Structures are given as C-alpha cells and as structure tokens.
Amino acid sequence: MGLLDNMKARLAPAKDKVSDLARQHGDKVQHGIDKAAKAVDERTKGKYSDRIQAGTGKAKEAMDRLAHKEGPAADTGQATPPTHPEGPPPAS
C-alpha cells in the first residue's frame, strides 16, 4: 500500500464525519457564507462584489459536494456525457 493510499484510508472516517455534518448543518453554513460575503462587500464598499459573489458561489458548491447534494452524475463519479447540438453524425 502506497503512502497516498495509506493517507486516504486514514482520512476516510474524517471525510464521512465532515460529510454528515455538511448534510445536517448545510443551511446554517450557507447562511454564514452569505452573511460573511455581505459583511466583506459592505466593508469594501462594493469594490470587489463580483469576486465576492464568485467566491461565495464556489464555497456553496463545495458545501454541496461535501454533502453529496449533486445530481446523479456525481453519485457515480462520472462526468456527464457531452452533448452534440449539431445533431447525430451523418450516415456513411
């Protein structure tokens, strides 16, 4: 077993605990993220609003990933298949 595998095995219980806490208290955490973003935006007088909103969105996405609230593609660990807006390939 390699070092990385050993570390993953030891951290798995902690990851499960964090995931459970994110599920239980996700709404409170997201409220806190919004509250902190508002406070920072007020202190900077709106100068960095776009960056604050981007960071807030990323933080909320991370919380959703921790709580396993993503769609069915995330549950399987696979990416969603690419779509082809031009339609099916021509027949030969």
Phi and psi restraints in degrees (range 20) as a CNS / XPLOR table:
assign (resid 1 and name C) (resid 2 and name N)
       (resid 2 and name CA) (resid 2 and name C) 1.0 -78.0 20.0 2
assign (resid 2 and name N) (resid 2 and name CA)
       (resid 2 and name C) (resid 3 and name N) 1.0 171.6 20.0 2
assign (resid 2 and name C) (resid 3 and name N)
       (resid 3 and name CA) (resid 3 and name C) 1.0 -61.8 20.0 2
assign (resid 3 and name N) (resid 3 and name CA)
       (resid 3 and name C) (resid 4 and name N) 1.0 -43.7 20.0 2
assign (resid 3 and name C) (resid 4 and name N)
       (resid 4 and name CA) (resid 4 and name C) 1.0 -64.8 20.0 2
assign (resid 4 and name N) (resid 4 and name CA)
       (resid 4 and name C) (resid 5 and name N) 1.0 -41.9 20.0 2
assign (resid 4 and name C) (resid 5 and name N)
       (resid 5 and name CA) (resid 5 and name C) 1.0 -62.9 20.0 2
assign (resid 5 and name N) (resid 5 and name CA)
       (resid 5 and name C) (resid 6 and name N) 1.0 -39.8 20.0 2
assign (resid 5 and name C) (resid 6 and name N)
       (resid 6 and name CA) (resid 6 and name C) 1.0 -63.9 20.0 2
assign (resid 6 and name N) (resid 6 and name CA)
       (resid 6 and name C) (resid 7 and name N) 1.0 -43.1 20.0 2
assign (resid 6 and name C) (resid 7 and name N)
       (resid 7 and name CA) (resid 7 and name C) 1.0 -65.3 20.0 2
assign (resid 7 and name N) (resid 7 and name CA)
       (resid 7 and name C) (resid 8 and name N) 1.0 -42.1 20.0 2
assign (resid 7 and name C) (resid 8 and name N)
       (resid 8 and name CA) (resid 8 and name C) 1.0 -61.1 20.0 2
assign (resid 8 and name N) (resid 8 and name CA)
       (resid 8 and name C) (resid 9 and name N) 1.0 -41.7 20.0 2
assign (resid 8 and name C) (resid 9 and name N)
       (resid 9 and name CA) (resid 9 and name C) 1.0 -65.1 20.0 2
assign (resid 9 and name N) (resid 9 and name CA)
       (resid 9 and name C) (resid 10 and name N) 1.0 -38.0 20.0 2
assign (resid 9 and name C) (resid 10 and name N)
       (resid 10 and name CA) (resid 10 and name C) 1.0 -75.4 20.0 2
assign (resid 10 and name N) (resid 10 and name CA)
       (resid 10 and name C) (resid 11 and name N) 1.0 -29.3 20.0 2
assign (resid 10 and name C) (resid 11 and name N)
       (resid 11 and name CA) (resid 11 and name C) 1.0 -89.8 20.0 2
assign (resid 11 and name N) (resid 11 and name CA)
       (resid 11 and name C) (resid 12 and name N) 1.0 -8.7 20.0 2
assign (resid 11 and name C) (resid 12 and name N)
       (resid 12 and name CA) (resid 12 and name C) 1.0 -57.5 20.0 2
assign (resid 12 and name N) (resid 12 and name CA)
       (resid 12 and name C) (resid 13 and name N) 1.0 -45.2 20.0 2
assign (resid 12 and name C) (resid 13 and name N)
       (resid 13 and name CA) (resid 13 and name C) 1.0 -62.3 20.0 2
assign (resid 13 and name N) (resid 13 and name CA)
       (resid 13 and name C) (resid 14 and name N) 1.0 -36.6 20.0 2
assign (resid 13 and name C) (resid 14 and name N)
       (resid 14 and name CA) (resid 14 and name C) 1.0 -67.0 20.0 2
assign (resid 14 and name N) (resid 14 and name CA)
       (resid 14 and name C) (resid 15 and name N) 1.0 -39.0 20.0 2
assign (resid 14 and name C) (resid 15 and name N)
       (resid 15 and name CA) (resid 15 and name C) 1.0 -64.2 20.0 2
assign (resid 15 and name N) (resid 15 and name CA)
       (resid 15 and name C) (resid 16 and name N) 1.0 -41.2 20.0 2
assign (resid 15 and name C) (resid 16 and name N)
       (resid 16 and name CA) (resid 16 and name C) 1.0 -63.0 20.0 2
assign (resid 16 and name N) (resid 16 and name CA)
       (resid 16 and name C) (resid 17 and name N) 1.0 -40.9 20.0 2
assign (resid 16 and name C) (resid 17 and name N)
       (resid 17 and name CA) (resid 17 and name C) 1.0 -64.6 20.0 2
assign (resid 17 and name N) (resid 17 and name CA)
       (resid 17 and name C) (resid 18 and name N) 1.0 -44.7 20.0 2
assign (resid 17 and name C) (resid 18 and name N)
       (resid 18 and name CA) (resid 18 and name C) 1.0 -63.1 20.0 2
assign (resid 18 and name N) (resid 18 and name CA)
       (resid 18 and name C) (resid 19 and name N) 1.0 -40.8 20.0 2
assign (resid 18 and name C) (resid 19 and name N)
       (resid 19 and name CA) (resid 19 and name C) 1.0 -62.3 20.0 2
assign (resid 19 and name N) (resid 19 and name CA)
       (resid 19 and name C) (resid 20 and name N) 1.0 -43.6 20.0 2
assign (resid 19 and name C) (resid 20 and name N)
       (resid 20 and name CA) (resid 20 and name C) 1.0 -62.5 20.0 2
assign (resid 20 and name N) (resid 20 and name CA)
       (resid 20 and name C) (resid 21 and name N) 1.0 -43.2 20.0 2
assign (resid 20 and name C) (resid 21 and name N)
       (resid 21 and name CA) (resid 21 and name C) 1.0 -65.3 20.0 2
assign (resid 21 and name N) (resid 21 and name CA)
       (resid 21 and name C) (resid 22 and name N) 1.0 -37.4 20.0 2
assign (resid 21 and name C) (resid 22 and name N)
       (resid 22 and name CA) (resid 22 and name C) 1.0 -65.2 20.0 2
assign (resid 22 and name N) (resid 22 and name CA)
       (resid 22 and name C) (resid 23 and name N) 1.0 -37.1 20.0 2
assign (resid 22 and name C) (resid 23 and name N)
       (resid 23 and name CA) (resid 23 and name C) 1.0 -67.4 20.0 2
assign (resid 23 and name N) (resid 23 and name CA)
       (resid 23 and name C) (resid 24 and name N) 1.0 -42.0 20.0 2
assign (resid 23 and name C) (resid 24 and name N)
       (resid 24 and name CA) (resid 24 and name C) 1.0 -72.6 20.0 2
assign (resid 24 and name N) (resid 24 and name CA)
       (resid 24 and name C) (resid 25 and name N) 1.0 -38.5 20.0 2
assign (resid 24 and name C) (resid 25 and name N)
       (resid 25 and name CA) (resid 25 and name C) 1.0 -120.6 20.0 2
assign (resid 25 and name N) (resid 25 and name CA)
       (resid 25 and name C) (resid 26 and name N) 1.0 20.8 20.0 2
assign (resid 25 and name C) (resid 26 and name N)
       (resid 26 and name CA) (resid 26 and name C) 1.0 -59.9 20.0 2
assign (resid 26 and name N) (resid 26 and name CA)
       (resid 26 and name C) (resid 27 and name N) 1.0 -38.9 20.0 2
assign (resid 26 and name C) (resid 27 and name N)
       (resid 27 and name CA) (resid 27 and name C) 1.0 -66.2 20.0 2
assign (resid 27 and name N) (resid 27 and name CA)
       (resid 27 and name C) (resid 28 and name N) 1.0 -38.2 20.0 2
assign (resid 27 and name C) (resid 28 and name N)
       (resid 28 and name CA) (resid 28 and name C) 1.0 -67.5 20.0 2
assign (resid 28 and name N) (resid 28 and name CA)
       (resid 28 and name C) (resid 29 and name N) 1.0 -40.5 20.0 2
assign (resid 28 and name C) (resid 29 and name N)
       (resid 29 and name CA) (resid 29 and name C) 1.0 -65.8 20.0 2
assign (resid 29 and name N) (resid 29 and name CA)
       (resid 29 and name C) (resid 30 and name N) 1.0 -44.0 20.0 2
assign (resid 29 and name C) (resid 30 and name N)
       (resid 30 and name CA) (resid 30 and name C) 1.0 -65.9 20.0 2
assign (resid 30 and name N) (resid 30 and name CA)
       (resid 30 and name C) (resid 31 and name N) 1.0 -35.1 20.0 2
assign (resid 30 and name C) (resid 31 and name N)
       (resid 31 and name CA) (resid 31 and name C) 1.0 -63.6 20.0 2
assign (resid 31 and name N) (resid 31 and name CA)
       (resid 31 and name C) (resid 32 and name N) 1.0 -40.8 20.0 2
assign (resid 31 and name C) (resid 32 and name N)
       (resid 32 and name CA) (resid 32 and name C) 1.0 -64.6 20.0 2
assign (resid 32 and name N) (resid 32 and name CA)
       (resid 32 and name C) (resid 33 and name N) 1.0 -37.9 20.0 2
assign (resid 32 and name C) (resid 33 and name N)
       (resid 33 and name CA) (resid 33 and name C) 1.0 -62.6 20.0 2
assign (resid 33 and name N) (resid 33 and name CA)
       (resid 33 and name C) (resid 34 and name N) 1.0 -45.0 20.0 2
assign (resid 33 and name C) (resid 34 and name N)
       (resid 34 and name CA) (resid 34 and name C) 1.0 -62.7 20.0 2
assign (resid 34 and name N) (resid 34 and name CA)
       (resid 34 and name C) (resid 35 and name N) 1.0 -42.4 20.0 2
assign (resid 34 and name C) (resid 35 and name N)
       (resid 35 and name CA) (resid 35 and name C) 1.0 -64.6 20.0 2
assign (resid 35 and name N) (resid 35 and name CA)
       (resid 35 and name C) (resid 36 and name N) 1.0 -43.1 20.0 2
assign (resid 35 and name C) (resid 36 and name N)
       (resid 36 and name CA) (resid 36 and name C) 1.0 -65.6 20.0 2
assign (resid 36 and name N) (resid 36 and name CA)
       (resid 36 and name C) (resid 37 and name N) 1.0 -40.7 20.0 2
assign (resid 36 and name C) (resid 37 and name N)
       (resid 37 and name CA) (resid 37 and name C) 1.0 -62.5 20.0 2
assign (resid 37 and name N) (resid 37 and name CA)
       (resid 37 and name C) (resid 38 and name N) 1.0 -41.3 20.0 2
assign (resid 37 and name C) (resid 38 and name N)
       (resid 38 and name CA) (resid 38 and name C) 1.0 -64.3 20.0 2
assign (resid 38 and name N) (resid 38 and name CA)
       (resid 38 and name C) (resid 39 and name N) 1.0 -42.5 20.0 2
assign (resid 38 and name C) (resid 39 and name N)
       (resid 39 and name CA) (resid 39 and name C) 1.0 -63.9 20.0 2
assign (resid 39 and name N) (resid 39 and name CA)
       (resid 39 and name C) (resid 40 and name N) 1.0 -43.6 20.0 2
assign (resid 39 and name C) (resid 40 and name N)
       (resid 40 and name CA) (resid 40 and name C) 1.0 -66.6 20.0 2
assign (resid 40 and name N) (resid 40 and name CA)
       (resid 40 and name C) (resid 41 and name N) 1.0 -40.6 20.0 2
assign (resid 40 and name C) (resid 41 and name N)
       (resid 41 and name CA) (resid 41 and name C) 1.0 -63.2 20.0 2
assign (resid 41 and name N) (resid 41 and name CA)
       (resid 41 and name C) (resid 42 and name N) 1.0 -39.9 20.0 2
assign (resid 41 and name C) (resid 42 and name N)
       (resid 42 and name CA) (resid 42 and name C) 1.0 -66.3 20.0 2
assign (resid 42 and name N) (resid 42 and name CA)
       (resid 42 and name C) (resid 43 and name N) 1.0 -41.3 20.0 2
assign (resid 42 and name C) (resid 43 and name N)
       (resid 43 and name CA) (resid 43 and name C) 1.0 -67.4 20.0 2
assign (resid 43 and name N) (resid 43 and name CA)
       (resid 43 and name C) (resid 44 and name N) 1.0 -32.4 20.0 2
assign (resid 43 and name C) (resid 44 and name N)
       (resid 44 and name CA) (resid 44 and name C) 1.0 -91.9 20.0 2
assign (resid 44 and name N) (resid 44 and name CA)
       (resid 44 and name C) (resid 45 and name N) 1.0 6.0 20.0 2
assign (resid 44 and name C) (resid 45 and name N)
       (resid 45 and name CA) (resid 45 and name C) 1.0 54.2 20.0 2
assign (resid 45 and name N) (resid 45 and name CA)
       (resid 45 and name C) (resid 46 and name N) 1.0 38.4 20.0 2
assign (resid 45 and name C) (resid 46 and name N)
       (resid 46 and name CA) (resid 46 and name C) 1.0 77.0 20.0 2
assign (resid 46 and name N) (resid 46 and name CA)
       (resid 46 and name C) (resid 47 and name N) 1.0 4.3 20.0 2
assign (resid 46 and name C) (resid 47 and name N)
       (resid 47 and name CA) (resid 47 and name C) 1.0 -63.7 20.0 2
assign (resid 47 and name N) (resid 47 and name CA)
       (resid 47 and name C) (resid 48 and name N) 1.0 -32.8 20.0 2
assign (resid 47 and name C) (resid 48 and name N)
       (resid 48 and name CA) (resid 48 and name C) 1.0 -117.1 20.0 2
assign (resid 48 and name N) (resid 48 and name CA)
       (resid 48 and name C) (resid 49 and name N) 1.0 28.4 20.0 2
assign (resid 48 and name C) (resid 49 and name N)
       (resid 49 and name CA) (resid 49 and name C) 1.0 -55.1 20.0 2
assign (resid 49 and name N) (resid 49 and name CA)
       (resid 49 and name C) (resid 50 and name N) 1.0 -43.5 20.0 2
assign (resid 49 and name C) (resid 50 and name N)
       (resid 50 and name CA) (resid 50 and name C) 1.0 -65.0 20.0 2
assign (resid 50 and name N) (resid 50 and name CA)
       (resid 50 and name C) (resid 51 and name N) 1.0 -39.1 20.0 2
assign (resid 50 and name C) (resid 51 and name N)
       (resid 51 and name CA) (resid 51 and name C) 1.0 -71.0 20.0 2
assign (resid 51 and name N) (resid 51 and name CA)
       (resid 51 and name C) (resid 52 and name N) 1.0 -37.7 20.0 2
assign (resid 51 and name C) (resid 52 and name N)
       (resid 52 and name CA) (resid 52 and name C) 1.0 -64.6 20.0 2
assign (resid 52 and name N) (resid 52 and name CA)
       (resid 52 and name C) (resid 53 and name N) 1.0 -43.5 20.0 2
assign (resid 52 and name C) (resid 53 and name N)
       (resid 53 and name CA) (resid 53 and name C) 1.0 -63.6 20.0 2
assign (resid 53 and name N) (resid 53 and name CA)
       (resid 53 and name C) (resid 54 and name N) 1.0 -40.2 20.0 2
assign (resid 53 and name C) (resid 54 and name N)
       (resid 54 and name CA) (resid 54 and name C) 1.0 -63.7 20.0 2
assign (resid 54 and name N) (resid 54 and name CA)
       (resid 54 and name C) (resid 55 and name N) 1.0 -44.0 20.0 2
assign (resid 54 and name C) (resid 55 and name N)
       (resid 55 and name CA) (resid 55 and name C) 1.0 -65.2 20.0 2
assign (resid 55 and name N) (resid 55 and name CA)
       (resid 55 and name C) (resid 56 and name N) 1.0 -38.3 20.0 2
assign (resid 55 and name C) (resid 56 and name N)
       (resid 56 and name CA) (resid 56 and name C) 1.0 -63.0 20.0 2
assign (resid 56 and name N) (resid 56 and name CA)
       (resid 56 and name C) (resid 57 and name N) 1.0 -43.7 20.0 2
assign (resid 56 and name C) (resid 57 and name N)
       (resid 57 and name CA) (resid 57 and name C) 1.0 -62.0 20.0 2
assign (resid 57 and name N) (resid 57 and name CA)
       (resid 57 and name C) (resid 58 and name N) 1.0 -42.5 20.0 2
assign (resid 57 and name C) (resid 58 and name N)
       (resid 58 and name CA) (resid 58 and name C) 1.0 -66.1 20.0 2
assign (resid 58 and name N) (resid 58 and name CA)
       (resid 58 and name C) (resid 59 and name N) 1.0 -38.2 20.0 2
assign (resid 58 and name C) (resid 59 and name N)
       (resid 59 and name CA) (resid 59 and name C) 1.0 -65.2 20.0 2
assign (resid 59 and name N) (resid 59 and name CA)
       (resid 59 and name C) (resid 60 and name N) 1.0 -40.4 20.0 2
assign (resid 59 and name C) (resid 60 and name N)
       (resid 60 and name CA) (resid 60 and name C) 1.0 -68.2 20.0 2
assign (resid 60 and name N) (resid 60 and name CA)
       (resid 60 and name C) (resid 61 and name N) 1.0 -37.7 20.0 2
assign (resid 60 and name C) (resid 61 and name N)
       (resid 61 and name CA) (resid 61 and name C) 1.0 -62.7 20.0 2
assign (resid 61 and name N) (resid 61 and name CA)
       (resid 61 and name C) (resid 62 and name N) 1.0 -40.1 20.0 2
assign (resid 61 and name C) (resid 62 and name N)
       (resid 62 and name CA) (resid 62 and name C) 1.0 -64.2 20.0 2
assign (resid 62 and name N) (resid 62 and name CA)
       (resid 62 and name C) (resid 63 and name N) 1.0 -39.9 20.0 2
assign (resid 62 and name C) (resid 63 and name N)
       (resid 63 and name CA) (resid 63 and name C) 1.0 -62.5 20.0 2
assign (resid 63 and name N) (resid 63 and name CA)
       (resid 63 and name C) (resid 64 and name N) 1.0 -42.3 20.0 2
assign (resid 63 and name C) (resid 64 and name N)
       (resid 64 and name CA) (resid 64 and name C) 1.0 -62.9 20.0 2
assign (resid 64 and name N) (resid 64 and name CA)
       (resid 64 and name C) (resid 65 and name N) 1.0 -39.4 20.0 2
assign (resid 64 and name C) (resid 65 and name N)
       (resid 65 and name CA) (resid 65 and name C) 1.0 -65.1 20.0 2
assign (resid 65 and name N) (resid 65 and name CA)
       (resid 65 and name C) (resid 66 and name N) 1.0 -41.2 20.0 2
assign (resid 65 and name C) (resid 66 and name N)
       (resid 66 and name CA) (resid 66 and name C) 1.0 -62.6 20.0 2
assign (resid 66 and name N) (resid 66 and name CA)
       (resid 66 and name C) (resid 67 and name N) 1.0 -37.2 20.0 2
assign (resid 66 and name C) (resid 67 and name N)
       (resid 67 and name CA) (resid 67 and name C) 1.0 -87.3 20.0 2
assign (resid 67 and name N) (resid 67 and name CA)
       (resid 67 and name C) (resid 68 and name N) 1.0 1.9 20.0 2
assign (resid 67 and name C) (resid 68 and name N)
       (resid 68 and name CA) (resid 68 and name C) 1.0 57.5 20.0 2
assign (resid 68 and name N) (resid 68 and name CA)
       (resid 68 and name C) (resid 69 and name N) 1.0 46.7 20.0 2
assign (resid 68 and name C) (resid 69 and name N)
       (resid 69 and name CA) (resid 69 and name C) 1.0 -100.2 20.0 2
assign (resid 69 and name N) (resid 69 and name CA)
       (resid 69 and name C) (resid 70 and name N) 1.0 14.4 20.0 2
assign (resid 69 and name C) (resid 70 and name N)
       (resid 70 and name CA) (resid 70 and name C) 1.0 -81.6 20.0 2
assign (resid 70 and name N) (resid 70 and name CA)
       (resid 70 and name C) (resid 71 and name N) 1.0 176.3 20.0 2
assign (resid 70 and name C) (resid 71 and name N)
       (resid 71 and name CA) (resid 71 and name C) 1.0 -70.7 20.0 2
assign (resid 71 and name N) (resid 71 and name CA)
       (resid 71 and name C) (resid 72 and name N) 1.0 -174.7 20.0 2
assign (resid 71 and name C) (resid 72 and name N)
       (resid 72 and name CA) (resid 72 and name C) 1.0 -65.2 20.0 2
assign (resid 72 and name N) (resid 72 and name CA)
       (resid 72 and name C) (resid 73 and name N) 1.0 -27.0 20.0 2
assign (resid 72 and name C) (resid 73 and name N)
       (resid 73 and name CA) (resid 73 and name C) 1.0 -66.6 20.0 2
assign (resid 73 and name N) (resid 73 and name CA)
       (resid 73 and name C) (resid 74 and name N) 1.0 -34.5 20.0 2
assign (resid 73 and name C) (resid 74 and name N)
       (resid 74 and name CA) (resid 74 and name C) 1.0 -72.0 20.0 2
assign (resid 74 and name N) (resid 74 and name CA)
       (resid 74 and name C) (resid 75 and name N) 1.0 -31.4 20.0 2
assign (resid 74 and name C) (resid 75 and name N)
       (resid 75 and name CA) (resid 75 and name C) 1.0 -66.2 20.0 2
assign (resid 75 and name N) (resid 75 and name CA)
       (resid 75 and name C) (resid 76 and name N) 1.0 -31.8 20.0 2
assign (resid 75 and name C) (resid 76 and name N)
       (resid 76 and name CA) (resid 76 and name C) 1.0 -89.5 20.0 2
assign (resid 76 and name N) (resid 76 and name CA)
       (resid 76 and name C) (resid 77 and name N) 1.0 -12.0 20.0 2
assign (resid 76 and name C) (resid 77 and name N)
       (resid 77 and name CA) (resid 77 and name C) 1.0 80.8 20.0 2
assign (resid 77 and name N) (resid 77 and name CA)
       (resid 77 and name C) (resid 78 and name N) 1.0 10.3 20.0 2
assign (resid 77 and name C) (resid 78 and name N)
       (resid 78 and name CA) (resid 78 and name C) 1.0 -109.6 20.0 2
assign (resid 78 and name N) (resid 78 and name CA)
       (resid 78 and name C) (resid 79 and name N) 1.0 149.8 20.0 2
assign (resid 78 and name C) (resid 79 and name N)
       (resid 79 and name CA) (resid 79 and name C) 1.0 -76.6 20.0 2
assign (resid 79 and name N) (resid 79 and name CA)
       (resid 79 and name C) (resid 80 and name N) 1.0 157.1 20.0 2
assign (resid 79 and name C) (resid 80 and name N)
       (resid 80 and name CA) (resid 80 and name C) 1.0 -70.6 20.0 2
assign (resid 80 and name N) (resid 80 and name CA)
       (resid 80 and name C) (resid 81 and name N) 1.0 144.0 20.0 2
assign (resid 80 and name C) (resid 81 and name N)
       (resid 81 and name CA) (resid 81 and name C) 1.0 -67.8 20.0 2
assign (resid 81 and name N) (resid 81 and name CA)
       (resid 81 and name C) (resid 82 and name N) 1.0 146.0 20.0 2
assign (resid 81 and name C) (resid 82 and name N)
       (resid 82 and name CA) (resid 82 and name C) 1.0 -68.4 20.0 2
assign (resid 82 and name N) (resid 82 and name CA)
       (resid 82 and name C) (resid 83 and name N) 1.0 146.7 20.0 2
assign (resid 82 and name C) (resid 83 and name N)
       (resid 83 and name CA) (resid 83 and name C) 1.0 -100.1 20.0 2
assign (resid 83 and name N) (resid 83 and name CA)
       (resid 83 and name C) (resid 84 and name N) 1.0 152.2 20.0 2
assign (resid 83 and name C) (resid 84 and name N)
       (resid 84 and name CA) (resid 84 and name C) 1.0 -118.3 20.0 2
assign (resid 84 and name N) (resid 84 and name CA)
       (resid 84 and name C) (resid 85 and name N) 1.0 97.0 20.0 2
assign (resid 84 and name C) (resid 85 and name N)
       (resid 85 and name CA) (resid 85 and name C) 1.0 -67.2 20.0 2
assign (resid 85 and name N) (resid 85 and name CA)
       (resid 85 and name C) (resid 86 and name N) 1.0 -18.7 20.0 2
assign (resid 85 and name C) (resid 86 and name N)
       (resid 86 and name CA) (resid 86 and name C) 1.0 -79.4 20.0 2
assign (resid 86 and name N) (resid 86 and name CA)
       (resid 86 and name C) (resid 87 and name N) 1.0 -4.8 20.0 2
assign (resid 86 and name C) (resid 87 and name N)
       (resid 87 and name CA) (resid 87 and name C) 1.0 99.8 20.0 2
assign (resid 87 and name N) (resid 87 and name CA)
       (resid 87 and name C) (resid 88 and name N) 1.0 -174.5 20.0 2
assign (resid 87 and name C) (resid 88 and name N)
       (resid 88 and name CA) (resid 88 and name C) 1.0 -70.4 20.0 2
assign (resid 88 and name N) (resid 88 and name CA)
       (resid 88 and name C) (resid 89 and name N) 1.0 155.6 20.0 2
assign (resid 88 and name C) (resid 89 and name N)
       (resid 89 and name CA) (resid 89 and name C) 1.0 -65.0 20.0 2
assign (resid 89 and name N) (resid 89 and name CA)
       (resid 89 and name C) (resid 90 and name N) 1.0 151.5 20.0 2
assign (resid 89 and name C) (resid 90 and name N)
       (resid 90 and name CA) (resid 90 and name C) 1.0 -66.2 20.0 2
assign (resid 90 and name N) (resid 90 and name CA)
       (resid 90 and name C) (resid 91 and name N) 1.0 145.2 20.0 2
assign (resid 90 and name C) (resid 91 and name N)
       (resid 91 and name CA) (resid 91 and name C) 1.0 -76.1 20.0 2
assign (resid 91 and name N) (resid 91 and name CA)
       (resid 91 and name C) (resid 92 and name N) 1.0 142.8 20.0 2
